[in-house]
């Protein structure tokens, strides 16, 4: 009964309503920006990945992390279990055609995340310690509350905040990673879970700045290894790549008939699974990673927004696609398996046991970076929520660092001892993420004109297109200060 109730709630939230809301918002922003993420894709790469190898002026700008540190921390939160097990589930339920709609959703998701990040940087505020923080709760308060004089701004901000904070108590990431290691290497799951919790505590104990520095090492290493491994497999099966592409394109519009252990998928199911997987893996529309992007040392909000767009591209178009190709090339997608089991089985069928071992280790590190990055989101929410109660805020932040790894570890114990279906926990997790996503998507539509103005300002200041409006500041705090004067 419990599973049926949870299933019904998740299907209602994550099926048509949320998928439609995200697609509508993405197409709206795409049209409003005149397809900016597609016509200026080269600019996205030049202002992000291109800056890794050349010195920019951002480190001299206000902020806490460098743009690269903020981006790696955000990528750490998105490149995780969803990029492997989530893709496998999407194919197991929606068939090969789901991959096509995952790509389509990713391209419109690029402009959504660019807008989220830009608005978070624009509306960020400085705390008593001199650090800059932003995110959905900040642009709800400053953009809707102060600028639009909507006194009820606290309601959507609270819904968003509670939804994010609830993930501290309802998260299956430790269990998924520990279960993968335990089943692959034959290690006791509780021992793995304890190691996971200790590593998580080690990563978060020194705060967000420390995470940014650690992630600039961890994320490139783990993601590069996974990408190279996937490309090797694709190269080994080069003759099968074109037939797989044809299958993806055909099934994207016709659905997939039942074959082997695959139950078949109607067109609506294909689209829903593809779009929801793109959203789940890259978190565009969630409003999560923009919180860490808001701490970046950057001289214009749209510049950091480019990192948000590239984050979607790298995660979904590159990493998720590699996972999808490995699964489809292996032929295991018709086995009836799904999730991590299907993903690991696919790697093992091509590379043997070594493939399964390598990917399991990658999954563990992807999971630990996701958990630690989500810690930073909770910290930022608490900082905003208790910003006027400094003593209480500091106590809560200390307590958060001490107890943050504990709920995930306790959940492992609970699931294993009482033989609870991890599906139920995943369903509860999806509910907690759906609520803040609905709030954030609604707010993004309300603030769409502010992003349009930011984009126009960036074009005028940094691309030489249009005239700079001297009365408009890229940062809300500067503009607010001018009005106060």
Secondary structure, DSSP 4 states (H G I P E B T S, - for coil): -HHHHHHHHHHHIIIIIHHHHHHHHHHHHHHHTTSHHHHTHHHHHHTTGGGGGS--SGGGSS-SEEHHHHHHHHHHHHSSHIIIIIHHHHHHHH-THHHHHHHHHHHHHHHHHHHHHHHHHHT-EE-TTS-EE-SHHHHIIIIIIISS--TTHHHHHHHHHHHHHHTTTS--HHHHHHHHHHHHH---HHHHHHHHHHHHHHHHTTHHHHHHHHHHHHHHHHHHHHHHHHHHHHHHTHHHHHHHHHHHHHHHHH-B--BTTB--B-HHHHHHHHHHHHHHHH-TTT-SHHHHHTTEE-SSHHHHHHHHHHHHIIIIIIIIHHHHHHHHHHTGGGSS--HHHHHHHHHHHHH-HHHHHHHHHHHHHHHHHHHHHHHHHHHHHHHHHTTT-HHHHHHHHHHHHHHHHHHHHHHHHHHHHTT--HHHHHHHHHHHHHHHHHHHHHHHHHTHHHHHHHHHHHHHHHS--S---TT--SSHHHHHHHHH-
